[in-house]
Amino acid sequence: MRVSLFFKAVPLVAAGLMVEGCASNPSTKATTADSVQASRLIAEKVAVAADAQRQYVDIVRDDKVVLARRQAAIDTDAVDVDFIGKPQELLQTMAFRYGYQYVESGRRSELRTINVRVARTAPIEVLRNVGYQLGTAADVELDKNTKTLRLIYGDVPANKG
């Protein structure tokens, strides 16, 4: 009976000592000065973040204005082009220069080499020239609504040469 009482009493005493040990540690309370300093530091960081967001919005707005200007210039610019090579390279360059996304679609095939030599011509006319040279092998499509320049491969392979 004494052994049974001992086994019941030991866990109870151990639990009591653990609770008392936790209670005996002094708690660290924040002083008013610490709270004020923390609040001031948080306010400074929030102000820096808000300023960074305003700067980012200004940069994005400026980029959109510049991009819209570049995209509109595809009809009015006068360019000189002297190019011999694969049409994909010229189309990618034109798309990048005027802020359009370049996309290829359809069953990809080897397109023939093109030769574009124009002076003081609108970029839209250069794209039309490329489309004429590709014939039925592919179409060149400029979508101003989605801001995309597409090379759409056709079913008929191009004449090599």
Secondary structure, DSSP 4 states (H G I P E B T S, - for coil): -HHHHHHHHHHHHHHHHHHHHHHHSPP-PPPHHHHHHHHHHHHHHHHHHHHHHHHHHHHHHHHHHHHHHHHHTTTT--EEEEEEE-HHHHHHHHHHHTT-EEEEESS--PPPPEEEEEEEE-HHHHHHHHHHHHTTSEEEEEETTTTEEEEEE-SSPPPP-
